[in-house]
Amino acid sequence: MLKKETQNLEIDNLDIQILTQLMHDATKPYTEIAKELIVSGGTVHVRMKKLADMGIIRGSHLIIDPRKAGYDITAFLGIYLEKGSLYKDAVDQLSKIKEVVELHYTTGAYSMFAKITCRDTDHLRHVLNEEIQAVKGIQRTETLISLEESIKRQIELM
């Protein structure tokens, strides 16, 4: 039996198979997964509880297509901070801006790298100029507008 360690946490092939199926469709019933993997529904339930307790599973999400919901602009924002010590305060303030959908603390040219989603270019301009630039500690930003998302996936566990 293949065993993988994740930060001193062991998961086996059955765990990986269960996770893989749910990563493709989080609404798939445990009973259906159990039938396909030839185990009991209770086994799948217990394994999922164990994986959640271990912190490997951090929840499940409904995925909305932003464009179909009226958000046509996705942009990536390189953020320069005045000082690295302002990072936590900047994160707190940026977390209150709903258009910021991802934020990463990075090495390299930027202090942080954000993904933002807006309705249109006017909305993007407002978010950049009135909200993000108003965050205490942000020195300047560089914006890259995405023309197309070609790949979006989670890491494969196998």
FILO-835385 format. One record per residue: x, y, z of N, C-alpha, C in turn; residue in three letters; residue number from 0. Coordinates in pm, whole numbers, plus 50000, padded with zeros to 5 digits. Each point is the difference from the previous one (the first is absolute). Example, Ala and Ser with C-alpha at 12.3 -4.5 7.8 and 13.67 -1.06 7.14 Angstrom:
<sites>
<site n_px="51319" n_py="49431" n_pz="50780" ca_px="49911" ca_py="50119" ca_pz="50000" c_px="50090" c_py="50120" c_pz="50000" res="ALA" n="0"/>
<site n_px="49965" n_py="50105" n_pz="49928" ca_px="50082" ca_py="50119" ca_pz="50006" c_px="49923" c_py="50109" c_pz="50073" res="SER" n="1"/>
</sites>
This chain:
<sites>
<site n_px="50085" n_py="49882" n_pz="50000" ca_px="49915" ca_py="50118" ca_pz="50000" c_px="50089" c_py="50123" c_pz="50000" res="MET" n="0"/>
<site n_px="49975" n_py="50090" n_pz="49905" ca_px="50077" ca_py="50125" ca_pz="49990" c_px="49964" c_py="50092" c_pz="50115" res="LEU" n="1"/>
<site n_px="50101" n_py="50056" n_pz="50063" ca_px="49975" ca_py="50097" ca_pz="50106" c_px="50071" c_py="50129" c_pz="49964" res="LYS" n="2"/>
<site n_px="49932" n_py="50111" n_pz="50022" ca_px="50060" ca_py="50131" ca_pz="49977" c_px="49996" c_py="50075" c_pz="50130" res="LYS" n="3"/>
<site n_px="50103" n_py="50076" n_pz="50025" ca_px="50004" ca_py="50082" ca_pz="50120" c_px="49979" c_py="50144" c_pz="49963" res="GLU" n="4"/>
<site n_px="49913" n_py="50065" n_pz="50071" ca_px="49973" ca_py="50142" ca_pz="49984" c_px="50023" c_py="50065" c_pz="50134" res="THR" n="5"/>
<site n_px="50114" n_py="50064" n_pz="50016" ca_px="50036" ca_py="50063" ca_pz="50127" c_px="49978" c_py="49903" c_pz="50117" res="GLN" n="6"/>
<site n_px="50060" n_py="49884" n_pz="49991" ca_px="49991" ca_py="49896" ca_pz="50103" c_px="49861" c_py="49937" c_pz="50011" res="ASN" n="7"/>
<site n_px="49913" n_py="50019" n_pz="49901" ca_px="49867" ca_py="49941" ca_pz="50000" c_px="49996" c_py="49896" c_pz="49889" res="LEU" n="8"/>
<site n_px="49961" n_py="49878" n_pz="50033" ca_px="49997" ca_py="49896" ca_pz="49900" c_px="49862" c_py="49985" c_pz="49939" res="GLU" n="9"/>
<site n_px="49998" n_py="49993" n_pz="49867" ca_px="49877" ca_py="49967" ca_pz="49929" c_px="50034" c_py="49884" c_pz="49907" res="ILE" n="10"/>
<site n_px="49903" n_py="49914" n_pz="49978" ca_px="50026" ca_py="49883" ca_pz="49917" c_px="49926" c_py="50012" c_pz="49867" res="ASP" n="11"/>
<site n_px="50009" n_py="49892" n_pz="49920" ca_px="49938" ca_py="50000" ca_pz="49867" c_px="49850" c_py="50023" c_pz="50005" res="ASN" n="12"/>
<site n_px="49932" n_py="49942" n_pz="50098" ca_px="49856" ca_py="50019" ca_pz="50011" c_px="49967" c_py="50147" c_pz="50027" res="LEU" n="13"/>
<site n_px="50075" n_py="50062" n_pz="50090" ca_px="49980" ca_py="50143" ca_pz="50027" c_px="50018" c_py="50081" c_pz="49872" res="ASP" n="14"/>
<site n_px="50106" n_py="49970" n_pz="49925" ca_px="50028" ca_py="50072" ca_pz="49876" c_px="49888" c_py="49979" c_pz="49899" res="ILE" n="15"/>
<site n_px="49949" n_py="49878" n_pz="49988" ca_px="49892" ca_py="49973" ca_pz="49906" c_px="49872" c_py="50075" c_pz="50039" res="GLN" n="16"/>
<site n_px="49969" n_py="50004" n_pz="50127" ca_px="49882" ca_py="50073" ca_pz="50048" c_px="50017" c_py="50149" c_pz="49971" res="ILE" n="17"/>
<site n_px="50115" n_py="50055" n_pz="50036" ca_px="50025" ca_py="50143" ca_pz="49977" c_px="49996" c_py="50035" c_pz="49852" res="LEU" n="18"/>
<site n_px="50058" n_py="49914" n_pz="49917" ca_px="50002" ca_py="50026" ca_pz="49856" c_px="49858" c_py="50009" c_pz="49944" res="THR" n="19"/>
<site n_px="49914" n_py="49908" n_pz="50042" ca_px="49861" ca_py="50002" ca_pz="49952" c_px="49929" c_py="50127" c_pz="50046" res="GLN" n="20"/>
<site n_px="50019" n_py="50037" n_pz="50125" ca_px="49932" ca_py="50119" ca_pz="50052" c_px="50059" c_py="50130" c_pz="49945" res="LEU" n="21"/>
<site n_px="50127" n_py="49999" n_pz="49964" ca_px="50060" ca_py="50119" ca_pz="49938" c_px="49939" c_py="50025" c_pz="49861" res="MET" n="22"/>
<site n_px="49959" n_py="49893" n_pz="49933" ca_px="49936" ca_py="50016" ca_pz="49870" c_px="49852" c_py="50036" c_pz="50013" res="HIS" n="23"/>
<site n_px="49936" n_py="49954" n_pz="50108" ca_px="49859" ca_py="50031" ca_pz="50024" c_px="49971" c_py="49989" c_pz="50149" res="ASP" n="24"/>
<site n_px="50004" n_py="50115" n_pz="50067" ca_px="49981" ca_py="50002" ca_pz="50146" c_px="49859" c_py="49964" c_pz="50043" res="ALA" n="25"/>
<site n_px="49906" n_py="49994" n_pz="49904" ca_px="49862" ca_py="49965" ca_pz="50035" c_px="49974" c_py="49849" c_pz="49988" res="THR" n="26"/>
<site n_px="50099" n_py="49926" n_pz="49959" ca_px="49983" ca_py="49855" ca_pz="49981" c_px="49971" c_py="49935" c_pz="50134" res="LYS" n="27"/>
<site n_px="49891" n_py="49923" n_pz="50011" ca_px="49966" ca_py="49936" ca_pz="50127" c_px="50105" c_py="49896" c_pz="50043" res="PRO" n="28"/>
<site n_px="50022" n_py="49993" n_pz="50130" ca_px="50095" ca_py="49902" ca_pz="50055" c_px="49962" c_py="49858" c_pz="49959" res="TYR" n="29"/>
<site n_px="49869" n_py="49971" n_pz="49993" ca_px="49956" ca_py="49865" ca_pz="49964" c_px="50042" c_py="49965" c_pz="49857" res="THR" n="30"/>
<site n_px="49996" n_py="50097" n_pz="49911" ca_px="50042" ca_py="49975" ca_pz="49861" c_px="50151" c_py="49978" c_pz="49993" res="GLU" n="31"/>
<site n_px="50075" n_py="50078" n_pz="50075" ca_px="50145" ca_py="49982" ca_pz="50007" c_px="50032" c_py="49863" c_pz="50057" res="ILE" n="32"/>
<site n_px="49930" n_py="49963" n_pz="50105" ca_px="50022" ca_py="49870" ca_pz="50065" c_px="49977" c_py="49885" c_pz="49902" res="ALA" n="33"/>
<site n_px="49893" n_py="50007" n_pz="49920" ca_px="49971" ca_py="49895" ca_pz="49901" c_px="50114" c_py="49988" c_pz="49900" res="LYS" n="34"/>
<site n_px="50047" n_py="50115" n_pz="49951" ca_px="50107" ca_py="49998" ca_pz="49900" c_px="50131" c_py="49948" c_pz="50057" res="GLU" n="35"/>
<site n_px="50025" n_py="50026" n_pz="50127" ca_px="50126" ca_py="49957" ca_pz="50062" c_px="49988" c_py="49867" c_pz="50073" res="LEU" n="36"/>
<site n_px="49880" n_py="49944" n_pz="49998" ca_px="49970" ca_py="49870" ca_pz="50062" c_px="50033" c_py="50001" c_pz="50150" res="ILE" n="37"/>
<site n_px="49945" n_py="50100" n_pz="50068" ca_px="50008" ca_py="50011" ca_pz="50146" c_px="49862" c_py="50043" c_pz="50049" res="VAL" n="38"/>
<site n_px="49982" n_py="50005" n_pz="50130" ca_px="49871" ca_py="50042" ca_pz="50053" c_px="49991" c_py="50153" c_pz="50002" res="SER" n="39"/>
<site n_px="49877" n_py="50049" n_pz="50000" ca_px="49978" ca_py="50144" ca_pz="50012" c_px="50056" c_py="50054" c_pz="50131" res="GLY" n="40"/>
<site n_px="49991" n_py="49918" n_pz="50105" ca_px="50055" ca_py="50039" ca_pz="50130" c_px="50151" c_py="50019" c_pz="49994" res="GLY" n="41"/>
<site n_px="50067" n_py="49916" n_pz="49921" ca_px="50145" ca_py="50012" ca_pz="49985" c_px="50036" c_py="50135" c_pz="49937" res="THR" n="42"/>
<site n_px="49926" n_py="50038" n_pz="49897" ca_px="50026" ca_py="50129" ca_pz="49934" c_px="49976" c_py="50113" c_pz="50099" res="VAL" n="43"/>
<site n_px="49891" n_py="49991" n_pz="50074" ca_px="49968" ca_py="50104" ca_pz="50099" c_px="50111" c_py="50011" c_pz="50106" res="HIS" n="44"/>
<site n_px="50045" n_py="49889" n_pz="50052" ca_px="50105" ca_py="49999" ca_pz="50103" c_px="50129" c_py="50056" c_pz="49943" res="VAL" n="45"/>
<site n_px="50035" n_py="49961" n_pz="49877" ca_px="50122" ca_py="50050" ca_pz="49937" c_px="49993" c_py="50151" c_pz="49980" res="ARG" n="46"/>
<site n_px="49884" n_py="50049" n_pz="49958" ca_px="49984" ca_py="50145" ca_pz="49979" c_px="50012" c_py="50075" c_pz="50132" res="MET" n="47"/>
<site n_px="49944" n_py="49945" n_pz="50105" ca_px="50011" ca_py="50063" ca_pz="50133" c_px="50146" c_py="50004" c_pz="50043" res="LYS" n="48"/>
<site n_px="50071" n_py="49889" n_pz="49979" ca_px="50142" ca_py="49993" ca_pz="50036" c_px="50080" c_py="50104" c_pz="49921" res="LYS" n="49"/>
<site n_px="49974" n_py="50011" n_pz="49871" ca_px="50073" ca_py="50096" ca_pz="49916" c_px="49969" c_py="50144" c_pz="50040" res="LEU" n="50"/>
<site n_px="49877" n_py="50025" n_pz="50041" ca_px="49964" ca_py="50135" ca_pz="50048" c_px="50069" c_py="50028" c_pz="50133" res="ALA" n="51"/>
<site n_px="50001" n_py="49901" n_pz="50090" ca_px="50066" ca_py="50017" ca_pz="50130" c_px="50150" c_py="50023" c_pz="49984" res="ASP" n="52"/>
<site n_px="50059" n_py="49939" n_pz="49898" ca_px="50143" ca_py="50016" ca_pz="49974" c_px="50031" c_py="50135" c_pz="49934" res="MET" n="53"/>
<site n_px="49896" n_py="50069" n_pz="49954" ca_px="50020" ca_py="50129" ca_pz="49935" c_px="50031" c_py="49990" c_pz="49852" res="GLY" n="54"/>
<site n_px="49993" n_py="49879" n_pz="49944" ca_px="50024" ca_py="49983" ca_pz="49857" c_px="49883" c_py="50058" c_pz="49922" res="ILE" n="55"/>
<site n_px="49878" n_py="49980" n_pz="50048" ca_px="49880" ca_py="50060" ca_pz="49941" c_px="49967" c_py="50125" c_pz="50080" res="ILE" n="56"/>
<site n_px="49989" n_py="50111" n_pz="49930" ca_px="49969" ca_py="50127" ca_pz="50067" c_px="49860" c_py="50049" c_pz="49966" res="ARG" n="57"/>
<site n_px="49918" n_py="49916" n_pz="49945" ca_px="49863" ca_py="50038" ca_pz="49967" c_px="49971" c_py="49967" c_pz="49855" res="GLY" n="58"/>
<site n_px="49882" n_py="50035" n_pz="49956" ca_px="49963" ca_py="49983" ca_pz="49860" c_px="49938" c_py="50130" c_pz="49953" res="SER" n="59"/>
<site n_px="50005" n_py="50022" n_pz="49871" ca_px="49959" ca_py="50128" ca_pz="49946" c_px="49910" c_py="49983" c_pz="49878" res="HIS" n="60"/>
<site n_px="49908" n_py="50090" n_pz="49986" ca_px="49920" ca_py="50011" ca_pz="49879" c_px="50077" c_py="50089" c_pz="49905" res="LEU" n="61"/>
<site n_px="50020" n_py="49958" n_pz="49878" ca_px="50078" ca_py="50077" ca_pz="49904" c_px="49905" c_py="50076" c_pz="49908" res="ILE" n="62"/>
<site n_px="50014" n_py="50131" n_pz="50000" ca_px="49917" ca_py="50086" ca_pz="49916" c_px="50086" c_py="50049" c_pz="49884" res="ILE" n="63"/>
<site n_px="49945" n_py="50003" n_pz="49880" ca_px="50069" ca_py="50057" ca_pz="49886" c_px="49983" c_py="50152" c_pz="50008" res="ASP" n="64"/>
<site n_px="50106" n_py="50074" n_pz="50035" ca_px="49987" ca_py="50145" ca_pz="50018" c_px="49944" c_py="50072" c_pz="49878" res="PRO" n="65"/>
<site n_px="50042" n_py="49959" n_pz="49882" ca_px="49952" ca_py="50067" ca_pz="49878" c_px="49850" c_py="49985" c_pz="49983" res="ARG" n="66"/>
<site n_px="49949" n_py="49883" n_pz="50027" ca_px="49856" ca_py="49978" ca_pz="49987" c_px="49922" c_py="50072" c_pz="50109" res="LYS" n="67"/>
<site n_px="50070" n_py="50037" n_pz="50108" ca_px="49937" ca_py="50075" ca_pz="50109" c_px="50021" c_py="50151" c_pz="49983" res="ALA" n="68"/>
<site n_px="50056" n_py="50041" n_pz="49884" ca_px="50015" ca_py="50142" ca_pz="49971" c_px="50134" c_py="50060" c_pz="50038" res="GLY" n="69"/>
<site n_px="50098" n_py="49919" n_pz="50035" ca_px="50135" ca_py="50048" ca_pz="50034" c_px="50093" c_py="49962" c_pz="49885" res="TYR" n="70"/>
<site n_px="50021" n_py="50093" n_pz="49907" ca_px="50073" ca_py="49971" ca_pz="49877" c_px="50150" c_py="50023" c_pz="50007" res="ASP" n="71"/>
<site n_px="50049" n_py="50065" n_pz="50104" ca_px="50143" ca_py="50032" ca_pz="50008" c_px="50065" c_py="49923" c_pz="50115" res="ILE" n="72"/>
<site n_px="50106" n_py="49927" n_pz="49965" ca_px="50085" ca_py="49939" ca_pz="50102" c_px="50137" c_py="50064" c_pz="49981" res="THR" n="73"/>
<site n_px="50055" n_py="50049" n_pz="50109" ca_px="50132" ca_py="50064" ca_pz="49995" c_px="50088" c_py="49946" c_pz="50111" res="ALA" n="74"/>
<site n_px="50129" n_py="50005" n_pz="49975" ca_px="50098" ca_py="49963" ca_pz="50100" c_px="50076" c_py="50126" c_pz="50038" res="PHE" n="75"/>
<site n_px="50023" n_py="50014" n_pz="50126" ca_px="50053" ca_py="50123" ca_pz="50053" c_px="50127" c_py="49973" c_pz="50079" res="LEU" n="76"/>
<site n_px="50112" n_py="50054" n_pz="49953" ca_px="50123" ca_py="49997" ca_pz="50077" c_px="49997" c_py="50117" c_pz="50096" res="GLY" n="77"/>
<site n_px="50017" n_py="49973" n_pz="50127" ca_px="49988" ca_py="50104" ca_pz="50103" c_px="50135" c_py="50020" c_pz="50067" res="ILE" n="78"/>
<site n_px="50043" n_py="50125" n_pz="50001" ca_px="50122" ca_py="50039" ca_pz="50070" c_px="49961" c_py="50064" c_pz="50132" res="TYR" n="79"/>
<site n_px="50056" n_py="49951" n_pz="50109" ca_px="49975" ca_py="50061" ca_pz="50131" c_px="50113" c_py="50098" c_pz="50033" res="LEU" n="80"/>
<site n_px="49965" n_py="50102" n_pz="50077" ca_px="50101" ca_py="50095" ca_pz="50048" c_px="50103" c_py="49929" c_pz="50088" res="GLU" n="81"/>
<site n_px="49951" n_py="49910" n_pz="50088" ca_px="50085" ca_py="49921" ca_pz="50089" c_px="49937" c_py="49863" c_pz="50017" res="LYS" n="82"/>
<site n_px="50085" n_py="49899" n_pz="50009" ca_px="49950" ca_py="49864" ca_pz="50021" c_px="49921" c_py="49985" c_pz="50128" res="GLY" n="83"/>
<site n_px="50030" n_py="50082" n_pz="50099" ca_px="49931" ca_py="49991" ca_pz="50129" c_px="49852" c_py="50040" c_pz="49989" res="SER" n="84"/>
<site n_px="49960" n_py="50059" n_pz="49887" ca_px="49860" ca_py="50041" ca_pz="49981" c_px="49916" c_py="49890" c_pz="49936" res="LEU" n="85"/>
<site n_px="50062" n_py="49885" n_pz="49976" ca_px="49932" ca_py="49890" ca_pz="49931" c_px="49869" c_py="49959" c_pz="50066" res="TYR" n="86"/>
<site n_px="50002" n_py="49969" n_pz="50127" ca_px="49879" ca_py="49951" ca_pz="50067" c_px="49887" c_py="50103" c_pz="49998" res="LYS" n="87"/>
<site n_px="50033" n_py="50125" n_pz="50022" ca_px="49897" ca_py="50105" ca_pz="49995" c_px="49944" c_py="50012" c_pz="49858" res="ASP" n="88"/>
<site n_px="50087" n_py="49992" n_pz="49900" ca_px="49953" ca_py="50009" ca_pz="49862" c_px="49908" c_py="49882" c_pz="49967" res="ALA" n="89"/>
<site n_px="50036" n_py="49881" n_pz="50046" ca_px="49915" ca_py="49882" ca_pz="49977" c_px="49864" c_py="50021" c_pz="50063" res="VAL" n="90"/>
<site n_px="49997" n_py="50049" n_pz="50124" ca_px="49872" ca_py="50026" ca_pz="50068" c_px="49914" c_py="50095" c_pz="49919" res="ASP" n="91"/>
<site n_px="50060" n_py="50107" n_pz="49948" ca_px="49925" ca_py="50098" ca_pz="49924" c_px="49957" c_py="49945" c_pz="49863" res="GLN" n="92"/>
<site n_px="50090" n_py="49930" n_pz="49933" ca_px="49967" ca_py="49943" ca_pz="49869" c_px="49893" c_py="49892" c_pz="50010" res="LEU" n="93"/>
<site n_px="49996" n_py="49929" n_pz="50111" ca_px="49899" ca_py="49895" ca_pz="50016" c_px="49858" c_py="50057" c_pz="50005" res="SER" n="94"/>
<site n_px="49988" n_py="50128" n_pz="50025" ca_px="49868" ca_py="50066" ca_pz="50005" c_px="49953" c_py="50045" c_pz="49862" res="LYS" n="95"/>
<site n_px="50086" n_py="49992" n_pz="49901" ca_px="49963" ca_py="50039" ca_pz="49862" c_px="49954" c_py="49874" c_pz="49929" res="ILE" n="96"/>
<site n_px="49869" n_py="49991" n_pz="49974" ca_px="49942" ca_py="49874" ca_pz="49949" c_px="50053" c_py="49960" c_pz="49863" res="LYS" n="97"/>
<site n_px="50049" n_py="50095" n_pz="49924" ca_px="50053" ca_py="49968" ca_pz="49867" c_px="50136" c_py="49930" c_pz="50006" res="GLU" n="98"/>
<site n_px="50068" n_py="50008" n_pz="50113" ca_px="50126" ca_py="49927" ca_pz="50018" c_px="49964" c_py="49856" c_pz="50033" res="VAL" n="99"/>
<site n_px="50021" n_py="49911" n_pz="49904" ca_px="49959" ca_py="49860" ca_pz="50018" c_px="50115" c_py="49908" c_pz="50037" res="VAL" n="100"/>
<site n_px="50123" n_py="50045" n_pz="49980" ca_px="50119" ca_py="49926" ca_pz="50044" c_px="50106" c_py="50101" c_pz="50037" res="GLU" n="101"/>
<site n_px="50081" n_py="49964" n_pz="50100" ca_px="50111" ca_py="50085" ca_pz="50039" c_px="50114" c_py="49912" c_pz="50047" res="LEU" n="102"/>
<site n_px="50119" n_py="50026" n_pz="49947" ca_px="50117" ca_py="49919" ca_pz="50033" c_px="50113" c_py="50090" c_pz="50047" res="HIS" n="103"/>
<site n_px="50072" n_py="49956" n_pz="50103" ca_px="50122" ca_py="50064" ca_pz="50047" c_px="50112" c_py="49941" c_pz="49917" res="TYR" n="104"/>
<site n_px="50076" n_py="50082" n_pz="49929" ca_px="50091" ca_py="49946" ca_pz="49902" c_px="50145" c_py="50045" c_pz="50019" res="THR" n="105"/>
<site n_px="50088" n_py="49928" n_pz="49933" ca_px="50139" ca_py="50042" ca_pz="49988" c_px="50012" c_py="50069" c_pz="49865" res="THR" n="106"/>
<site n_px="50113" n_py="50061" n_pz="49974" ca_px="50020" ca_py="50063" ca_pz="49870" c_px="49964" c_py="50147" c_pz="50002" res="GLY" n="107"/>
<site n_px="49955" n_py="50049" n_pz="49887" ca_px="49976" ca_py="50143" ca_pz="49982" c_px="49889" c_py="50054" c_pz="50090" res="ALA" n="108"/>
<site n_px="49895" n_py="49922" n_pz="50020" ca_px="49884" ca_py="50047" ca_pz="50075" c_px="50001" c_py="49949" c_pz="50143" res="TYR" n="109"/>
<site n_px="49940" n_py="50078" n_pz="50088" ca_px="49981" ca_py="49954" ca_pz="50137" c_px="49884" c_py="49901" c_pz="50005" res="SER" n="110"/>
<site n_px="49895" n_py="50034" n_pz="49921" ca_px="49880" ca_py="49916" ca_pz="49994" c_px="49953" c_py="49993" c_pz="49855" res="MET" n="111"/>
<site n_px="49925" n_py="49897" n_pz="49972" ca_px="49942" ca_py="49982" ca_pz="49867" c_px="49853" c_py="49965" c_pz="50020" res="PHE" n="112"/>
<site n_px="49912" n_py="50076" n_pz="49937" ca_px="49856" ca_py="49981" ca_pz="50019" c_px="49930" c_py="49968" c_pz="49869" res="ALA" n="113"/>
<site n_px="49890" n_py="49929" n_pz="50013" ca_px="49910" ca_py="49978" ca_pz="49887" c_px="49873" c_py="50075" c_pz="50035" res="LYS" n="114"/>
<site n_px="49955" n_py="50084" n_pz="49907" ca_px="49877" ca_py="50075" ca_pz="50024" c_px="49903" c_py="49977" c_pz="49884" res="ILE" n="115"/>
<site n_px="49873" n_py="50004" n_pz="50031" ca_px="49895" ca_py="49979" ca_pz="49901" c_px="49904" c_py="50119" c_pz="50005" res="THR" n="116"/>
<site n_px="49975" n_py="50059" n_pz="49884" ca_px="49914" ca_py="50119" ca_pz="49991" c_px="49900" c_py="49986" c_pz="49885" res="CYS" n="117"/>
<site n_px="49896" n_py="50083" n_pz="50005" ca_px="49896" ca_py="49996" ca_pz="49897" c_px="50052" c_py="50048" c_pz="49865" res="ARG" n="118"/>
<site n_px="50074" n_py="50110" n_pz="50001" ca_px="50047" ca_py="50062" ca_pz="49877" c_px="50119" c_py="50089" c_pz="50032" res="ASP" n="119"/>
<site n_px="50052" n_py="50071" n_pz="49901" ca_px="50119" ca_py="50082" ca_pz="50024" c_px="49971" c_py="50117" c_pz="50094" res="THR" n="120"/>
<site n_px="49880" n_py="50058" n_pz="49997" ca_px="49967" ca_py="50107" ca_pz="50094" c_px="50003" c_py="49948" c_pz="50144" res="ASP" n="121"/>
<site n_px="49945" n_py="49882" n_pz="50020" ca_px="50001" ca_py="49938" ca_pz="50132" c_px="50144" c_py="49971" c_pz="50043" res="HIS" n="122"/>
<site n_px="50082" n_py="49948" n_pz="49909" ca_px="50141" ca_py="49973" ca_pz="50028" c_px="50072" c_py="50128" c_pz="50042" res="LEU" n="123"/>
<site n_px="49978" n_py="50108" n_pz="49924" ca_px="50063" ca_py="50128" ca_pz="50033" c_px="49960" c_py="50045" c_pz="50139" res="ARG" n="124"/>
<site n_px="49872" n_py="49988" n_pz="50034" ca_px="49953" ca_py="50040" ca_pz="50133" c_px="50068" c_py="49916" c_pz="50110" res="HIS" n="125"/>
<site n_px="50003" n_py="49869" n_pz="49980" ca_px="50060" ca_py="49911" ca_pz="50101" c_px="50148" c_py="50034" c_pz="50018" res="VAL" n="126"/>
<site n_px="50071" n_py="50021" n_pz="49890" ca_px="50143" ca_py="50032" ca_pz="50009" c_px="50024" c_py="50136" c_pz="50065" res="LEU" n="127"/>
<site n_px="49933" n_py="50102" n_pz="49950" ca_px="50027" ca_py="50137" ca_pz="50044" c_px="49938" c_py="50036" c_pz="50134" res="ASN" n="128"/>
<site n_px="49881" n_py="49956" n_pz="50025" ca_px="49926" ca_py="50042" ca_pz="50119" c_px="50012" c_py="49904" c_pz="50117" res="GLU" n="129"/>
<site n_px="50025" n_py="49874" n_pz="49973" ca_px="50003" ca_py="49903" ca_pz="50109" c_px="50141" c_py="49946" c_pz="50026" res="GLU" n="130"/>
<site n_px="50062" n_py="49940" n_pz="49900" ca_px="50130" ca_py="49938" ca_pz="50023" c_px="50108" c_py="50104" c_pz="50027" res="ILE" n="131"/>
<site n_px="50003" n_py="50106" n_pz="49922" ca_px="50102" ca_py="50104" ca_pz="50022" c_px="49979" c_py="50073" c_pz="50133" res="GLN" n="132"/>
<site n_px="49881" n_py="49990" n_pz="50057" ca_px="49971" ca_py="50064" ca_pz="50128" c_px="50049" c_py="49917" c_pz="50120" res="ALA" n="133"/>
<site n_px="50043" n_py="49876" n_pz="49974" ca_px="50047" ca_py="49913" ca_pz="50108" c_px="50132" c_py="50055" c_pz="50054" res="VAL" n="134"/>
<site n_px="50002" n_py="50020" n_pz="50129" ca_px="50120" ca_py="50052" ca_pz="50067" c_px="50116" c_py="49902" c_pz="49981" res="LYS" n="135"/>
<site n_px="50113" n_py="50053" n_pz="49954" ca_px="50119" ca_py="49919" ca_pz="49982" c_px="50027" c_py="49961" c_pz="49856" res="GLY" n="136"/>
<site n_px="49899" n_py="50011" n_pz="49913" ca_px="50023" ca_py="49968" ca_pz="49860" c_px="50068" c_py="50120" c_pz="49934" res="ILE" n="137"/>
<site n_px="50119" n_py="49975" n_pz="49947" ca_px="50077" ca_py="50105" ca_pz="49935" c_px="49953" c_py="50020" c_pz="49857" res="GLN" n="138"/>
<site n_px="49989" n_py="49888" n_pz="49925" ca_px="49950" ca_py="50006" ca_pz="49863" c_px="49960" c_py="49860" c_pz="49956" res="ARG" n="139"/>
<site n_px="49935" n_py="49994" n_pz="49884" ca_px="49955" ca_py="49872" ca_pz="49946" c_px="50030" c_py="49994" c_pz="49850" res="THR" n="140"/>
<site n_px="50006" n_py="49880" n_pz="49949" ca_px="50008" ca_py="49976" ca_pz="49856" c_px="49889" c_py="49903" c_pz="49964" res="GLU" n="141"/>
<site n_px="49924" n_py="50032" n_pz="49898" ca_px="49883" ca_py="49922" ca_pz="49964" c_px="50019" c_py="49928" c_pz="49867" res="THR" n="142"/>
<site n_px="49966" n_py="49872" n_pz="49999" ca_px="50001" ca_py="49918" ca_pz="49879" c_px="49857" c_py="49950" c_pz="49979" res="LEU" n="143"/>
<site n_px="49941" n_py="50030" n_pz="49887" ca_px="49863" ca_py="49954" ca_pz="49973" c_px="50007" c_py="49866" c_pz="49927" res="ILE" n="144"/>
<site n_px="49924" n_py="49904" n_pz="50050" ca_px="49995" ca_py="49867" ca_pz="49939" c_px="49907" c_py="50004" c_pz="49879" res="SER" n="145"/>
<site n_px="50046" n_py="49949" n_pz="49888" ca_px="49917" ca_py="49992" ca_pz="49880" c_px="49922" c_py="49868" c_pz="49995" res="LEU" n="146"/>
<site n_px="50056" n_py="49897" n_pz="50064" ca_px="49934" ca_py="49869" ca_pz="50000" c_px="50064" c_py="49913" c_pz="50107" res="GLU" n="147"/>
<site n_px="49917" n_py="49926" n_pz="50073" ca_px="50051" ca_py="49901" ca_pz="50094" c_px="50004" c_py="49867" c_pz="49926" res="GLU" n="148"/>
<site n_px="50120" n_py="49953" n_pz="49974" ca_px="50015" ca_py="49878" ca_pz="49920" c_px="50002" c_py="49873" c_pz="50082" res="SER" n="149"/>
<site n_px="50054" n_py="50007" n_pz="50121" ca_px="50007" ca_py="49883" ca_pz="50089" c_px="49964" c_py="50044" c_pz="50140" res="ILE" n="150"/>
<site n_px="49912" n_py="49926" n_pz="50064" ca_px="49971" ca_py="50021" ca_pz="50143" c_px="49967" c_py="49864" c_pz="50058" res="LYS" n="151"/>
<site n_px="50079" n_py="49956" n_pz="50093" ca_px="49979" ca_py="49868" ca_pz="50059" c_px="50068" c_py="49992" c_pz="50134" res="ARG" n="152"/>
<site n_px="49966" n_py="49897" n_pz="50073" ca_px="50070" ca_py="49969" ca_pz="50124" c_px="50112" c_py="49902" c_pz="49967" res="GLN" n="153"/>
<site n_px="50090" n_py="49987" n_pz="50094" ca_px="50112" ca_py="49907" ca_pz="49981" c_px="49948" c_py="49857" c_pz="49998" res="ILE" n="154"/>
<site n_px="50051" n_py="49918" n_pz="49909" ca_px="49963" ca_py="49859" ca_pz="49998" c_px="50076" c_py="49929" c_pz="50110" res="GLU" n="155"/>
<site n_px="49931" n_py="49913" n_pz="50072" ca_px="50062" ca_py="49931" ca_pz="50112" c_px="50069" c_py="49871" c_pz="49960" res="LEU" n="156"/>
<site n_px="49973" n_py="49948" n_pz="49884" ca_px="50062" ca_py="49872" ca_pz="49959" c_px="50124" c_py="50025" c_pz="49920" res="MET" n="157"/>
</sites>
